Structure formats: structure tokens, C-alpha cells
């Protein structure tokens, strides 16, 4: 499933953010709040990067693209052709990518070099793309995003802070209109703001200016578009409009229409069902919308009607002709719970959403129906003459339940009905069918359909449907919604076990042909074995000769030829998800991979299923499986067989780094290994083997197992990982020391340099570093800290606003009012980018013995992410206690999960700010008070008003005193210190 970094998984948290300068607040909250501020989702860590990519806020001087380019004038080129190609590429990578990657992608797709002049001209092509400079590891790196599309169906009012005139705070809840508040210390706006809130910049003289688009559409064009929308009451995808327009009217649709969808606001409303892809918009005729003022995702009662609903309305006659059944709203959360009812086609799985407003509302309605259609004399009489398509109330065969249904077929004394809330059909007596009362038309039909991602080409495959029936039918599962629409695209997960089971991926395995694997038997020997990988826990993956491997190699060679001769943008992966099968390069050749984890929208983890190698890549490095080879590739089981060495004194997971390295050196570059099967562990899906580097598998003494048992590889060296040196001072943020070096391996992968056993340490400069006038600062003595001499300096201090000013924050950790950790909201997307870069770098570096010392800073792998950490202690069992400097959490990790923190990852200030609550007396907070505090602030975006700042020599020792304000409610703001003061008073009274 997706990797959630401090993300909630349920719903969206509507919060209004502000940087305005307000008086210090120590009493009751004011009766009124003057401005409405931005609404923010709780699953913001992944989404914030996407929001910023579509609404990037630039401040300061314009970007100079020439900084990262060599000087010299390029050859003449065709700007229109290049713009068309770049638009196609950005259509696939709507969440953006590095400009430095553009030439490589361009050449792969179009078999020609991208002109250097075109890269220089990118900034001026605002109608094609948006260019943004980040504070990533490389200051000359630029990010490229699709051009902004503005939806002005509800014009956001902008709140400009007194202290931060560049803060743009839209009031709309539409995902495409959400923007991130600017930094509190930025200067005045230097760019002109258009009426829709976007930046306009002058194009360089060397690039063509985009054609100016009219402020309105011509009456004739308006009329033609409205005619089309009338024909599509369920809505029309915007990208389908040009072809439909040309087919209908035999003229081309003006190109500026799709680039300025707000021009259609008079005749339709624009909906963005996929927050991560603003290019995918649905156009609804305005009269079919419910008022136009509802939140994004509201029920459009008249926006669309299914064929069943239209049939019902037609058949019910005049009495019910005015009844309108509202459409079912897709839950706002990304992972709603669903009950799987039935599946005869994976493109139309019948489900019911579970939770408040869905199953609970249905239960309440059915309770009311049971009472209304009771068995007493006052109950309504059966329907006189039910007709096909009519909505009715049906007494179930158990005589207890009254359910809503639609009449499918009327017989002599029986009626076939479809239960619209439960998703199945039944034959009932006519005496059990009643007229459906008007008040039971309010709740949308609860039985709906979804489509299983990745199974579209095999939607009616018997083996897939049988597997799905066994694993999912009648069960409550978790649904990850990838694409919102009339039939949402989902991935289903069974979370009832210790490990989450991806239902989509498991059903796909039903297509595998078991005869294409090599049958394994105990005491059997196999030659010509290739060891693909050796994991740090001692597990290894082997490739055995088989029919499947020969067939796979033949197909991959054909695919490589196909991609080389005709690769087009259709093979780019535009919608990655966990469990998806696709292709990536391994040792220069295309190989099958499965996506195992997503870090936002740009970086993901993959597993090369035929060699057992795990890797982290960017999404543009993946390719779709060509449709002509899809069924063959799916039928071949993964060729990597999970193995472990038999008869070793240590268990899997207890291997020392030396033992792992020794085994890798022995087998990874050998293509003529042999194995003898000692045991087959079905529960762990692992084969215990004796491993040989030649064909002499008859002599057990020649096995690597025997050699490792006789060696001292498994003897833990107590002084290598478990030492803790005495503290010494480190360089301050404004001091300097030597720079770390990295080297390149033979295949281009970066290798981290080893850290010296006794690093040279510099004396720290005296005196604290302030953050500006207006702060109340004090200096407290702190423990001296070690820091590797290979680093230049610590990251710069996090800049905070002056005392009395506000900042938007996210509370990542909350222990009690005396200790919690804040993260500045304005830099959240930068942290997401940084962690993506760390994943790409450290997952490719080799493991090397590292002398871990207390109070030093490292990069540490915690679960699936790499964090910047401070070592708090080294335990004798090989575990290390670390403090996450960006999140404020304490974790225990294995010593093998630490790496030196290189210079490139020290540009961004540590994001975790230790804080205490202002407005309350310092005390020993009870467990009850701490729980109340956590429930109000932890994992929530809030507004913090800085009261004072206690400075310290090191960033992690600074402590801010702040008021916390929850502005998510429309009617009033909630000041957290008032709640805690009231709670403390109540406890005092009880005592």
C-alpha cells in the first residue's frame, strides 16, 4: 500500500490557514473572525507536492534557466514541434519531474536530441509548462510541471497577510484551487497576479509568445458547446471535447478553450475527479448541478442518472415523475472500507461503502422502513400492479426486513426484483411488494460499482473471477481509490491479516502457468543456477533453468527490439499503484518489475520479480507491458526463487554485515552455481538449500554452507558497531569543514564513501544564532554533539516569524502541552522532495561497515523511508536509538540501517521544531490531560502564534512557546490553551 509519511487515511481536514498579524491571544477567542482561510486535507504529505506543482508560488526575481545550461547559441529548431512533444510528455507526468531528465526522456520517445535553445525557452512557455526552482540538494535543479489550468467557477478571495504580502490563501475547497501559503519571511510580490490568481511572466525574446486567448467565447461557439453538453448529461471529459466537436460540426475546436476552461463557466461547471491530474476534467452542464456552491465531491443530484434511474423515472408514471434519486457520493477519504457483494466482471465489481453516511444511513432508513411497512393494520397495502422498472419496497423472505428494490420482471404471481442497496436479485411474491413512499427516495442507491486496477484486460477471465470470489466476495476490504469517476478505479486490500494482502495483485497471479516453473523436490540438485541477490538478512534469490525462463528471455528480447524501434508515449506509466506489473531496466535490459511502495507521486519502490532485486526509481523510468505480450508475460511465474542456506547455526535475520558481504562476493558474479534442496518451507515460501559455486554438489564439504560454518563470519564484533565515543563539539551552521566525497560504481550507481573511524572535529563557534527582532530568546546549555568532519556544516536554522506573528504548522508529535513537535506547513513539500531524493540515493548505495557514535547525525532507514536522524544511544543488541530531526519521533533501528548524511541532504533546515503550549501554567500533566491534548492537535494542520523562542546551540534543542489555534470550523476558532486550562480547572475542582 501507499507509504504514508505522517498522513491520515481518513477524509480531509478542512482548515483555514493564516499568516496575518494578530494580537497576542490570552483570553477567550474573539466572537468573530474576519476572513475565511484555506481548507487543507489531512492526507497532505503526499498531496501537498501535487498541489504546489499545479499552483507553484514564485517570489523574488524570475528564474534564470541559463544557470544550469552551457553557454552558446543552439541550432535553429521548430518551437511548435518541440512544444507539442513536451505537452505530450507532461500529459504523462502530470506531477512533474526534473528539467535535467527532460533531454533523456525526449530522446527516448522521439529519437532526436532536445534542442538546447528549447530548454532555455521553457520559462517563457507558460501555456505549455511551469518551471520551478526548489531548495533541493542541487541549487541549479529545476522542476517542470504542466501549465496551470484555472477553474474559476468559484472565484477565490485572496487573503494577503500584513506580514506576508505574498501569501495567497484561496477559500475554495476544490483540489485544483488549493494553494500553499507562502513563507512568512518572503518579500513583497514581484510578479503580476491575474484575475485567477496565477502568475504571469514575460516570455524571453528568443521564444514565441503564446497566443492571447479571448476573455469570453463567441455566442456561436458557446451554443455549439452547450448543445454537446446537453447530449451528455452524465458529464463529458474535457480531453474528449476536441474530437467530438470536430466530428459533430466538422470544424476544429479553438485550442485556447481547453487551456482556459474557466471560459466555459457560463454554460457548464468543471469538476476535477482526480486531484493528482488537473488535465483530467469533467464538464457538467450548469443546469444539472446542485447550486454550484457545494464542496468538491458533493452529491450532484441531477448531474448524472444511470440507465436504471432513467428507466425507473420513465416507468413510474406521472405520480413519481418529479422524484429525483440523488447520485451516490464517492467517499472523500482515499482508503474507504467497502463490502464486496458480487463480481461477474472485474470492470464492474458491485460494492457497498461502509461507514457514516453510507451503511449506517442505510441501516437507519431500513429501520424506519420496517416500522412504516409493519405487519399491523396501519401498514400500506401491497402494490396493485407493479410494473417493470418501478422502485418499490419489498418485504424480504425472512419477513423481518423491508428493502428498497427495482422491479425487473413481472410474472403471474411473482415479481423479480433487484435490491438497489444490496446489489442482488430475488424472486418474491406480489403480496410482498409495496409502493415506495416519497421519504425513502432521499438516500442514494447504496449498491454501486468499481473497477479493479490492473485487471482490465482480464476482466472476465474465469481463473481471475474464481480467485476474486474466494478472496473478496462477502468481505469488508479497504479500497484505495486511484481514479474518481462514475465507476471508480480501485485497488482492494485485505487488512485482516498481519500483512496487508493486495487483492488485485493476488488475482493477477491466477493467470500464471505453473508448468513454466522448475519443479522443486527435496534432495534434488539443480545446476546452472544464477543467484540474483543476497539480502542483508541472509535470504537469497536464485534463478533456476526452466521453460518459463527461456520463454521470458525470448519475449524480453522482442520487447527490447520493439521499444528501440517504435517507443511512443503510450508505453509511459502514468498511473502507478502498488501491485502493478510493468518494465524497468536491469543491467541495461528491460526486466519485469512489480511496484511495491509509493513515496508520493514521483518516487517508488520496485521489485525485479525475476531476479529478486529491490530498487527505488522515478516513475518515468518505468514502461507499460506491451499489450501484444501482456498475456504471455502474465502467464510466466516470477523466476526468482526465495532461498536460505541450510544447516547454519544462525537464523535468517541474524547475519552480520561481514557474512552478507562474503556471500555476495562468492555468488553474485558467478553464473554456474548449483543448489541441493534440503527442505521446502511452504509457510514461509522459502527453500532451504546447500549452495555450491560449481557443479560438485555431491561433496557437502565444498558447499558455501560448510565454509561459513567453519569461518568466524557470524561472530559479532563488539567494538565495530557498539562503541560510543565521548562527546565533542561540532561545527556551527555558519562554520565550514571538509566536504564528503562520493564515487561512481561501474554501472553508474553512486557509492557512499566510508566515514573515518576517528573523525576530525572542529570547535564550535560561541554564541547563539538569533532569528530576528521581536523574538524573546534565551540561551540554555546543551550537551556537546559529534558531527562527521566530511560534512561542511549543519543545515541552516529554521527561520521563524517574530514573536506575536502567526505561522501555519502541522503537529507531527504531541506528548503533552509541555512537549510537542511542529513542522512549518510552507516547507512540507520541500521535505517530501528531499525524502524522495534520499530514497533514490541511499537505496542504491552499498552497505558498508559504519562506526556509529552517539550524538552524531546520520541518515537512517525507518520502515520504508530515509530520515535525517540524531543518534541518542547505541544498544548492545545491535539496535540504535535515533531521533528523527524532521518529525520529532524517537525510533529504534538496526545498526545496518544507518548511512552517513551527505552534504546534498543538509540544505533544507531540520523541519521538526520542539514547542510548548503558551497560555497555560507549567505543570506535571496527567495522562488524561495528555490524551485530551493529543486528540486536539496531533496529526493536524493548525495555526501557531509564536509567543517566545528559547535559542540553543543546535537546532534540535531550540524550543518555541506558541499558542495553537484550530481554524477548521467555519463558525469559530478553537484556541487549544483554553481547552487545556478548562480541563485543568475541572481536575482541580474534583481534587
C-alpha positions, 0 to 999 in steps of 0.5 A: 500500500501507499507509504504514508509519511505522517498522513491520515487515511481518513477524509480531509481536514478542512482548515483555514490557514493564516499568516496575518498579524494578530494580537497576542491571544490570552483570553477567550477567542474573539466572537468573530473572525474576519476572513475565511482561510484555506481548507487543507486535507489531512492526507497532505504529505503526499498531496501537498507536492501535487498541489504546489506543482499545479499552483507553484508560488514564485517570489523574488526575481524570475528564474534564470534557466541559463544557470544550469545550461552551457553557454552558446547559441543552439541550432535553429529548431521548430518551437511548435514541434518541440512544444507539442512533444513536451505537452505530450510528455507532461500529459504523462507526468502530470506531477512533474519531474526534473528539467535535467531528465527532460533531454533523456526522456525526449530522446527516448520517445522521439529519437532526436536530441532536445534542442538546447535553445528549447530548454532555455525557452521553457520559462517563457512557455507558460501555456505549455509548462511551469518551471520551478526552482526548489531548495533541493540538494542541487541549487541549479535543479529545476522542476517542470510541471504542466501549465496551470489550468484555472477553474474559476467557477468559484472565484477565490478571495485572496487573503494577503497577510500584513506580514506576508504580502505574498501569501495567497490563501484561496477559500475554495475547497476544490483540489485544483484551487488549493494553494500553499501559503507562502513563507512568512519571511518572503518579500513583497510580490514581484510578479503580476497576479491575474484575475485567477490568481496565477502568475504571469511572466514575460516570455524571453525574446528568443521564444514565441509568445503564446497566443492571447486567448479571448476573455469570453467565447463567441455566442456561436461557439458557446451554443455549439458547446452547450448543445454537446453538453446537453447530449451528455448529461452524465458529464463529458471529459474535457480531453474528449471535447476536441474530437467530438466537436470536430466530428459533430460540426466538422470544424476544429475546436479553438485550442485556447478553450481547453487551456482556459476552461474557466471560459466555459463557466457560463454554460457548464461547471468543471469538476476535477475527479482526480486531484493528482491530474488537473488535465483530467476534467469533467464538464457538467452542464450548469443546469444539472448541478446542485447550486454550484456552491457545494464542496468538491465531491458533493452529491450532484443530484441531477448531474448524472442518472444511470440507465436504471434511474432513467428507466425507473423515472420513465416507468413510474408514471406521472405520480413519481415523475418529479422524484429525483434519486440523488447520485451516490457520493464517492467517499472523500477519504482515499482508503474507504472500507467497502463490502464486496457483494458480487463480481461477474466482471472485474470492470464492474465489481458491485460494492457497498461503502461502509461507514457514516453516511453510507451503511449506517444511513442505510441501516437507519432508513431500513429501520424506519422502513420496517416500522412504516411497512409493519405487519399491523393494520396501519401498514400500506397495502401491497402494490396493485400492479407493479410494473417493470422498472418501478422502485418499490419496497419489498418485504424480504423472505425472512419477513423481518426486513423491508428493502428498497428494490427495482422491479425487473420482471413481472410474472403471474404471481411473482415479481423479480426484483433487484435490491438497489442497496444490496446489489442482488436479485430475488424472486418474491411474491406480489403480496410482498411488494409495496409502493415506495413512499416519497421519504425513502427516495432521499438516500442514494442507491447504496449498491454501486460499482468499481473497477479493479486496477490492473485487471482490465484486460482480464476482466472476465477471465474465469481463473481471475473471477474464481480467485476474486470470489474466494478472496473478496466476495462477502468481505469488508476490504479497504479500497484505495481509490486511484481514479474518481469517476462514475465507476471508480478505479480501485485497488482492494486490500485485505487488512485482516491479516498481519500483512496487508494482502493486495487483492488485485495483485493476488488475482493477477497471479491466477493467470500464471502457468505453473508448468513454466516453473522448475519443479522443486523436490527435496534432495534434488540438485539443480545446476546452472543456477544464477543467484540474483541477490543476497539480502542483508538478512541472509535470504537469497534469490536464485534463478533456476533453468526452466521453460518459463525462463527461456520463454521470458528471455525470448519475449524480453528480447522482442520487447527490447527490439520493439521499444528501440524501434517504435517507443511512443508515449503510450508505453509511459506509466502514468498511473502507478499503484502498488501491485502493478506489473510493468518494465524497468531496466536491469543491467541495461535490459528491460526486466519485469518489475512489480511496484511495491511502495509509493513515496508520493507521486514521483518516487517508488519502490520496485521489485525485479520479480525475476531476479529478486532485486529491490530498487527505488526509481522515478516513475518515468523510468518505468514502461507499460507491458506491451499489450501484444505480450501482456498475456504471455508475460502474465502467464510466466511465474516470477523466476526468482526463487526465495532461498536460505542456506541450510544447516547454519547455526544462525537464523535468517535475520541474524547475519552480520554485515561481514557474512552478507558481504562474503556471500555476495562476493562468492555468488553474485558474479558467478553464473554456474552455481548449483543448489541441493534442496534440503527442505521446502518451507511452504509457510514461509515460501522459502527453500532451504538449500546447500549452495555450491559455486560449481557443479560438485554438489555431491561433496557437502564439504565444498558447499558455501554452507560448510565454509561459513560454518567453519569461518568466524563470519557470524561472530559479532564484533563488539567494538565495530558497531557498539562503541560510543565515543565521548562527546565533542563539539561540532561545527556551527551552521555558519562554520565550514569543514571538509566536504564528503566525497562520493564515487561512481560504481561501474554501472553508474550507481553512486557509492557512499564513501566510508566515514573515518573511524576517528573523525576530525572535529572542529570547535564550535563557534560561541554564541547563539544564532538569533532569528530576528527582532521581536523574538524573546530568546534565551540561551540554555546549555546543551550537551556537546554533539559529534558531527562527521568532519566530511560534512561542511556544516549543519543545515541552516536554522529554521527561520521563524516569524517574530514573536506575536506573528502567526505561522501555519504548522502541522503537529507531527508529535504531541506528548503533552502541552509541555512537549510537542513537535511542529513542522512549518506547513510552507516547507512540507513539500520541500521535505517530501522532495528531499525524502524522495531524493534520499530514497533514490540515493541511499537505496542504491548505495552499498552497505558498508561497515559504519562506526556509529557514535552517539550524538552524531547525525546520520541518515537512517532507514525507518520502515520504508523511508530515509530520515535525517536522524540524531543518534541518542544511544547505541544498544548492545543488541545491535539496535540504535536509538535515533531521533528523527530531526524532521518529525520529532519521533524517537525510533529504534533501528538496526545498526545496518540501517544507518548511512552517513548524511551527505552534504546534498541532504543538509540544505533544507533546515531540520523541519521538526521544531520542539514547542510548548503550549503558551497560555497555560501554567507549567505543570506535571500533566496527567495522562488524561490531560495528555490524551485530551491534548493529543486528540486536539492537535496531533496529526493536524494542520493548525495555526501557531502564534509564536509567543517566545523562542528559547535559542540553543546551540543546535537546532534540535534543542531550540524550543518555541512557546506558541499558542495553537489555534484550530481554524477548521470550523467555519463558525469559530476558532478553537484556541487549544490553551483554553481547552487545556486550562478548562480541563485543568480547572475541572481536575482541580475542582474534583481534587 
